Amino acid sequence: LWLLRADGEARSEDLAPAAGTEPVDWPADRKGGLARRQRRLTRRVAAAPHEGLRMRRLRRTYDALARQRLAAGYALLASARAVVTDRLHGHLLCVLLGIPNVLLDNRSGTTRTLFEAWTREVPFGRWAERDADSVAEALADLARRGS
């Protein structure tokens, strides 16, 4: 699975995934439902922050929406034998779930900083530069080690 950013943190270099593989980004929130309710409550609380009831409802939507987003992210990551990503949360979830993954840098450099400080010793995680050869080498190393 190639989980690559498609937002302002995306790097401009073209990194072509393996043939027949289409890169994806995080699953979007479903239209309507909880995400829409949260946006509406956020506007209301901002207009009247002293209203405790609205604030409690807003907090409940954050928890529920976070669980919903985590479940969608888990389903996406768990569908793959290995993940190539430039998303920090994608890498961290792979680490927590034991999914072999290759981490690439994002525009701000935060993924490399985190990898160097915290996850470089994870046996099923690799760092790669944003070029096809580096990614292929990291994936091959994971495959050789049975990750």
PyMOL commands that set and color helices and strands:
alter all, ss='L'
color gray80, all
select helices_A, chain A and resi 33-47+52-78+88-97+110-119+132-144
alter helices_A, ss='H'
color red, helices_A
select strands_A, chain A and resi 2-3+83-85+101-103+125-127
alter strands_A, ss='S'
color yellow, strands_A
deselect
rebuild
show_as cartoon
